[in-house]
């Protein structure tokens, strides 16, 4: 898998190591050198070590799994990447994608989950290798678990073994996926909630093996029911094996909340542990990576660069970005704020928290200037505009592409195109290049 040029080389790797209080998770990160290198993003002790450990291990398990294997890759499944950890004023988040990019996992540790002795805003890539995962599996309620997200030159030793150098690239697909999944989350609504017992029963009943057939999940009397046919109030579930990692965590959860995005049929499954939450976000099909979706493209194509820059100046590691407050503070109309946030999501500067119902600020470790190169559909649309291929005709537009003229027409709050790509996807994977070209043209003439 291709990776972005912007990579980090650490003196050591992350490890769960013995400490005077039990075990301490030390995470390597990049934060300069010299005096800066002695600083940390976070030093804390877990109040609920077994829940925290299971959540971190589950994120690592998702990251190390390829739920869909193209035939050409059967003989060459490789280790793909490491989770990303973010420390902000009110939360510590670990997030990452499966190797196929169809599944996103995140563990959120709120203030009530950690006894924090030191905190400073920052983001890093972390290495959760097999030894670390094995150690996390053995942590119980009475174990002292310390979380320490460190600087570039942290000594990491376990059982007398020190790992000296670790290079952590962020895959190109992850960079695109981080942006796309936030759009999917922002468009979700709450579907239903299962209590602890209902969640356990549902997760235990999932097929043990891989399953790709379409199912629909609804709740009646506190019990989840799975049907092969769509019924009112049900959410789609395809590739239910992607939820198996939640089964051994459900016994400590207060509830399982389920969310659904009707536009692209992505779903989110969130185990609520009170001050901690573990989330899995599933794309509609196991073989469809979030990185290939185009939910952010319209916002990026029509975004006002000045507005995005204005919003960026107001970002200060907020755990919840109130959009009305942001609009009032910047003097920007709400719709412009919405578009600008899509721009910021594309550059890894904001994520979306379902429990808080809003975006949060974090800075992913990659070069934002390379974003446009990662979206060929947007590049193709801009090329069509520059070639004069778009002809506006009232509410409709014609776009000439490869000696064929495609008609772009209004469709509810969006657009419909006569091209084969739109006919195949139905708009579930974002706008086609012809729709983007029309949106860019209309925005320029507005």
N, C-alpha and C positions, 0 to 999 in steps of 0.2 A: 504494500500500500504506500502510495506517495505521501510524503510528509512535507510540511512547510519548512522553508529555509531557516526560519527563526527557531533555533533549538537551544537547549540548555545543556551544559556539561557540568555535572556536579562532582565534587571530590568524593562523595560517598552516596549510598542509596538509603532509602528509608527502611526502618526496621523497628520491630517491637523488641525492646531490650529490658533487662532487669533493672530495677531502681530500688532505692531504699524504701519506697512505698509500695512496691509490687512490680508492675510493668509499666513502661512508658513508651508511647508511640512517637518516635522521632522522624519527622518528614524532611527530606532534603528539599531545598528550594534555591532559586537564584535571586539574590538581592545584593548585588554589588560585591565589593571586596574590602579588605582592610577592616577599619572600625565597624563599618556597616555589617560586615559578614558575621560579627559577633552578636548581632541583634536577632530577635525572633519575631515571628508573626503571632505566635500563640504559645502560652504555657498554661495548661489546665489539667484538672483531674475530673474524670467522668463520675457523675453521681450514680448513673445506672450503667455500669461497665459492660454487663452482658448484652444489653440492648444496643449500646453504642458499638460494641465489637461485632455483633451480628450484622448490624447495618453496614458497617465498613466492609465486612467480608462479603456481604451481598453485592455491594457496588463493585467490588473487585471481581466477583464471580461473573457478573453481567459483562464487565469490560473484557474478561477473558473468554467469552463465549461467542461463537458464530452460530446464530440460530438458522441462518440460511446459507448454504454452501453451493455456489454456482458449480456446475459440472467441471469447469476448467480449473477449479481450485481444490478439488477433493484431495489431491496429493500434496498440497502445499499450504496447509493452514499454519499460519505463523502467529506469534505473539504480536498484538497490534499496538497497544498503548497503555498508558497509566492514567488513573483518575486525576481530576483537577480538584484542588482544595482551595477554598476561598474563606478568608477570615474577614468579617465585617463587624460593625459595632454590636449587633445583636444576634449574630448567628455564625456558625461555621458550617460550610457546605462542602460535601464531596460529591462530584458528579462525573458521569462518563457515559460512553456508548458501548453497545455490543460491537464486536468486530464487523458485523454486517450493517451496523448503523441503524437497524430497525427498532432498537430498544434503547431507551434512555433511562438511567437510574440516578437517583440522588438521595443522599442522606443529609438531612438538615438537623443540626444540633443547636437548639435555642439556648438562651441564658439559663433556663432551669435545668439543662442537661449537664452543664459544666461548672466546676468551681475554678474560675479563671484567676490566675495570678498575674498574667501579663497578656495583653492583646494589642495588636497593631494591624491595620488594614493591609491585606496583601493576597496574592494568588500565586499558586505554584502547581507544577505537575508533581505527582508522587508515584513512587514505585511500590506496588503491593505484590511482591513475589510469592512463590509457593510457601516459603518458610514463614513469612509474615502471616499469610492466610491460615496456615496450620496453627500458629500461635494464637491468633484471634479466636479460633474455634474452641480453644480451651478455657476461655475466660468466663467466670461465673459471677453471680450477684455480689459476692464478697471480695472479688479481686480488685486490687487497687490499679486502676488504669489511668495513666497520665497521657495526655495528648500534647505533643510539642511540635509545632510546625516551625522548623528552624531555617537558618540562613544557608548560604552556599557551602560553607565549610564546616558542617556539623559532623562530628565523629559518630559513626553508627556501628555499634558493636553488639553482637549477641553470641553467647557461648564462646567468647574469645575470638570470634571471627569478624574481621572488618572488611567491608566492601569499599574499595578506594575510589572508583570512578563510575559515574552513571550518566549516560546521555539519554535525554527524554525528549523525543520529537512529538509534536502535536500533529496527527495525521490530517491531511487536507480534508478528508470526508468529515472529520470531527469538527473542523472549523465551520464548515457549511452547516453541519447538523446542529451545532450549538445555536446558530441563528434561527434555523427553521423550527426547531422544537419549541422555542419560546413563543413563536407565532401560533403554533398549534395549541400551546397551553393557554395563551391569552384569549383564544376563541372558545374555550371550554365552559360548559355549565355543569353544575352538580347534578348527577343522575340519581344516586341512592347511597345509603349508608348501611353497612352491616355491623352489628355489634360483634364482640370478640368471638362468641360461639358461632354466630352465623358466618363470620369470615373464615374461621377454622374449617367449618364444614364445607364451605365452597372451595377453598384451596385444596383440601384433602381429596375432594371429588374430581379434581382436574385429571385428565389422562396422564399416565406416567410417561408415555412415549411422545414423540413428536407428532403434532397434529396441525394440519393447515386448513382444515375445512371451516367454513363460516358458521359461527354460532351467535346466538343472541342471549344476553343475560338480563333478567329482570328480577325484581324482588316482590314477594308476596308474603305478608305476615312475618317479615323479618328473615325469610329464607330465600336465598338466591336460587333461581331456576334457570336452567340452560335449555334453549330450544334451537332447533335447526331453522326455524322460521322467525321472521321479524314480527314482533308484537308491539303494541303501544307501550312506550316507556322503557323499552329494552335498549341496551347498548351493544354494539357489535364486538365480537371477540374472535379473532382469527389468530392461530398460533398461540393457543392458551398455554403451551408448555413454557412460554416466556415468563409466566407468573410463578413457576414452580419454586423459585428461590424464596418466595415469601412464606412458604408453608411453615418452616421451622421458626419463623419470627412472630407469627400471628398469636401465639399463646400469651405474649406479653403486651399485645396491642390493645388499646381501648376500643378501636373500631377500624373498619376498612371503608374509606370514602372512594367513590367511583365518579369520574368526570368524563364527559364526552364532547368532542368537537364535531357538530353535525356537518360542517363543510368538508372535512377530509376524513371523517370517521376515526381519527386518532382518539385514544382513550388513555386516561391516567388512573392508576390504582394506588391509593395512598394509605399506608398503615399509620395510624395515629397513636403515638406513644406519649401524648401530652407534650412535654417539652422537646420531643424528638419526632421526626417523621421520616419514613422511608417511602419513596415514590418510584414507581415504574411507569413510564410512558411508552405506549405501543403504537407504532404506525399501523395503518389499516391492514397491511399485508406483511408477513414476516420477510418476504423477499424485497421489500421496498424500503430502502434506507431513507432516513430523514434528510440526509445530505442531498438527495436528488429531488426533493420537493422544492416548490418555488413560492411558498407562502410569503416570503419577504420581498419578492421581486417588485411587485407593484409599489410598495412603500419606498423601496430604494430608488426605483426608476423616477418617481415623481417627488421625491423628497427635496426640500429646500436645504441646500448645504449650509446656508447661514443659520437656519433654524436648528439644525442638528448641532452645529457648533455652539449655539446659544444654550441649548439644553445640556450639552456636554459640560459647559462651564458650571452648571448648577449641580452636577452630580458630585456627591460627596460620600460614597459608600453607604447610601441609604439602604435599609433593609426593606423598605416599602416606598416606592415613588408614587406619591399621590398626584395623579395627572391633572386634576382640577387646580390643586395648589401650584403645580408647575406651570400651568397655563396662566394663572393669575400673577405668578411671580415674574414670569418672562414677558408677559404681555402678548403672548402668541395665542392665536385661536386654537381651540381644542383639536380640530381636525389636523392642523399643522403639527401639533404636539404628537398626535398619533403617528403621523408619517415619519416625523423625525425620530421617534422611538424605534420604529422599524429599521431606520438607518443605523441607529446605535446598536440594536440587536444584531444586525449583520456584522458589526465590527467587534462583537463580543463584549460590549460594555453593559448590557443589561440582560437579566434573566427574568423569569416570571415565577412567582410563588402562588400556587393555587390557594393555600390556606389563608394567605393575606389578601388575595384578590388583587395583586398588583405586581409591577416590575420591581426588581431590586438591582442595585448597582454592583457590578464586579468587573474586573479587567482580566480578560483571558490573555494568556501569553503568546500572542502572535502579532505579526505586522498588519495593521489595518489597511495599509495601502495596497495590499495584495487581494483584497476582497473582490474587487471588480473582475480580476482575472479568474476567480473561482466560480463565477456565474456566467457561463457561456451564453445562456439564453438572453441575459441582459446585454451582453456584448453584441449579440446578433441583432437585437432590437435596435440598439443605437446605430448599428451599421445600416439598417433599413431606413431609419430616420435621416441619416446623413446622405443616403442615396436618393432621397426624395420619393421613397416607395409608398408613402402614406398619403391618401387622398380623402379628406373629410367631406362627407356628404350628409349634412344634417345630423341626425342622431347616429347614423351609420358611418362606417369608414371602409375604404378598400385599401388593401395592402398588397403590392406586387412583390412576389417572392419566387425566384427561379421560374420565370415565365408563366406563373400562375397567379391570378388575383384572388385573394381571400377576402371574404366579407366579415367584418367585425361589427357585431350588433349588441345593443344593450340587452342585458338579461338580469332583471331584478336589480340588485345592488352591484352587479358585476358586468362581465362581457361574455359573449359567445363568439366563437370563430368557426369558420367552415373548413379549417385545415385538418388533416388526418390526426395530428398529435392531440388536438383538442377533442376530436371525436373519440379517441382512444381513452383519454384520461378524464373527460367530463369536467375539467377544471379542478379536480381534486388535488392535482400536483402543482397548483399555481398557474398563472397565466402563460400562454404560449408567447413566442417572440412577436407575433403579429399584434396581439392585444397589448403587449408592453410598448410596442412601437406607437400604437394609437394613443396610449396613455401619456407617453413622453411628448408626443406632438400636441395633444390637447393642453398639457400642462405648460408647454412653452408658449402657446398662444393665448393662455388665460390672462 
